[in-house]
Structures are given as structure tokens and as C-alpha cells.
């Protein structure tokens, strides 16, 4: 098991929207692979949404309901991407500064 400070933040929430964490030394385990796949889907969705939002914003006249929908989707997608970045950032190896 990984120490408490090395828990992996999973790309989904638990009951009541609380974060879910995984404690394991097996990065190839079922839950780790599932989390990796969901993160990949979330990042792909963000890329697709960015392209779609750019097209919507490129139109001279856009229906306010369409803008509202795109912004709502962007907020949720940004939450997902932030969770992925946080999770991956926590798993980066720590670098010790050189001793002088």
C-alpha cells in the first residue's frame, strides 16, 4: 500500500461529490487502469469541447442558450481536467534540491 500522502486522486467523485482516492502499489491494477482510461476520455472530451467552443465563439451571432450550454459544459470539463492535473501532479516524483 502507498503511504497516506501518496494516495491517487481518482477521476470520479464518490457519494455527495466527495473525492475518491486509491491506495495501491500496483499502477497496472484494474482500478488504476480504469482511472487512466477515464482520464484519457476526460482529456479527449476537453480537447473536443475546446474546438467546439472556438467555433461557437467564432460566429458573429450566437444564440445565448447555445453559449450557456457551452459554458456549462466547459465548467464541468475544466473541473475534470483540473482533477486529472492534480492527480498527476501528486504522482510526480519529488526532486531533492542539490546539497551545497
Secondary structure in CASP SS format (residue, H / E / C, confidence):
PFRMAT SS
TARGET T0000
AUTHOR 0000-0000-0000
METHOD secondary structure of the structure
MODEL  1
X C 1.00
X C 1.00
X C 1.00
X H 1.00
X H 1.00
X H 1.00
X C 1.00
X E 1.00
X E 1.00
X E 1.00
X E 1.00
X E 1.00
X E 1.00
X C 1.00
X H 1.00
X H 1.00
X H 1.00
X C 1.00
X E 1.00
X E 1.00
X E 1.00
X E 1.00
X C 1.00
X C 1.00
X C 1.00
X C 1.00
X C 1.00
X C 1.00
X C 1.00
X H 1.00
X H 1.00
X H 1.00
X H 1.00
X H 1.00
X H 1.00
X H 1.00
X H 1.00
X H 1.00
X H 1.00
X H 1.00
X H 1.00
X H 1.00
X H 1.00
X H 1.00
X H 1.00
X H 1.00
X H 1.00
X H 1.00
X H 1.00
X H 1.00
X H 1.00
X H 1.00
X H 1.00
X H 1.00
X H 1.00
X H 1.00
X H 1.00
X H 1.00
X C 1.00
X C 1.00
X C 1.00
X C 1.00
X C 1.00
X H 1.00
X H 1.00
X H 1.00
X H 1.00
X H 1.00
X H 1.00
X H 1.00
X H 1.00
X H 1.00
X H 1.00
X H 1.00
X H 1.00
X H 1.00
X H 1.00
X H 1.00
X H 1.00
X H 1.00
X H 1.00
X H 1.00
X H 1.00
X H 1.00
X H 1.00
X H 1.00
X H 1.00
X H 1.00
X H 1.00
X H 1.00
X C 1.00
X C 1.00
X C 1.00
X C 1.00
X C 1.00
X C 1.00
X C 1.00
X C 1.00
X C 1.00
X C 1.00
END
